[in-house]
Amino acid sequence: MKSNYTLGSQVGSVNRLHGSYQTSEIMFGRVLNVILDNEVEVYDDEGKEVRLPIGSIQYRPVSADKTVNTTKFYAQPLHSNVKQIPLVNEIVVIQLAPTSDIQFNTNIQFPYYSSVVNLWGSPHHSALPEPGTNVEKVLGEVKEQSNINPLFPFPGDLLVEGRQGQSIRIGGNKSPKNPWVDDSNDGKPFIIISNGQIETDNGVDPIIEDVNKDPGSIYIVSDHIVPLNPANSKRESYDTPPVIPKSFIGSQVVVTGGRIYLNARDESVLISAKDSVGLNADTLNFDGKEMICVDADVVLLGKAARTANPDSREPVMKGQQFQNWMNTLLDSLQNVGNAMTRASTSDGGTVPSLIVEGQCLQESITQLRSEIRSIMSNKVFVE
């Protein structure tokens, strides 16, 4: 099988470099460039182009003289699934490992980088530029931020912190500064995913997530309070409103952000709850392309309908049955009108007033019959 990469030049250089690190297989390199496209041309000793994976870096050993061109080497990510792409001038851990050519030559090794050395304790960057570096280009083309703070750790936490203030906290142990854990839920697991963080005066002091101030976050808790301030607290459709977030303790998932959009591209969005599904906003808008169906043993529209005595509630009129009832009534009135137009006295004389009123009644009935369908909705139907 032919190897995917031709690494002769780099491997030879690495082996010579490795010879100066006789006591350890771990080395440290300063990142000079990060390969993030396929346009970077690298050639071996024979002039053949070398294809390095996206995410590979060019580095110089931290102890090497930057004026010596031969001290620039290449390294590729050690891990294939989880990658931490370094920035220019960051110090990374370098180690030698086999290449895909190991099946032909077990002595061939290539440098791989695994992680960034945490020089400053900041998730934003750990750059340490060489003397004389342009202060405007400390991170290459990446803009340096001054207000990205590290998370305050609690005992046993697993923390993943992004360079722009994103974070994942997997924890559950009690700590004096842990706002979610006390004696009652010590050891109960929780996960906090946050995109962005609160604004601070500096990017040095450790901070704790804030569900009400962070731009967007997801709290997955098992027996904890998430002190969320709801954007809308109207719950007048409830006989007994649900427990507010600041008071609820238990297993829950809280999602908050500037806007939340759920989209099922291929199928459905299904929301199911044992007790209730509560929706509240300034307006609730339901748009169905084919239909909207609401079903329950009792459907109450409005707070007054919910709070009224069942015997005094105003029911919705059934349109088709009302139409049938109205037609029956109009048929009866039609007969009365017909009889009125033929009204006569006992001696055979006419009764002009009844005849006139009968004619008027007949005209009204004809008009009412024509209007029955127009007052029936073509869109809303009930059982």
Secondary structure, 3 states (H helix, E strand, C coil): CCCCCCCHHHHHHHHHHHCCCCCCCEEEEEEEEECCCCCCCEECCCCCEECCCCCCEEEEECCCCCCCHHHCEEEEECCCCCCCCCCCCEEEEEEEEECHHHHCCCCCEEEEEEEECCCCCCCCCCECCCCCCCHHHCCCCCCCCCCCCCECCCCCCEEEECCCCCEEEEECCCCCCCCCCCCCCCCCCEEEEEECCCCCCCCCCCECCCCCCCCEEEEEEEEECCCCCCCCCCCCCCCCCCCCCCCCCEEEEEEEECCCCCCCCCCCCCCCCCCCCCCCCCCCCCCCCCCCCCCCCCCCCCHHHHHCCHHHCCCCCCHHHHHHHHHHHHHHHHHHHHHHHCCECCCCCECHHHHHHHHHHHHHHHHHHHHHHHHCCCCCCCC
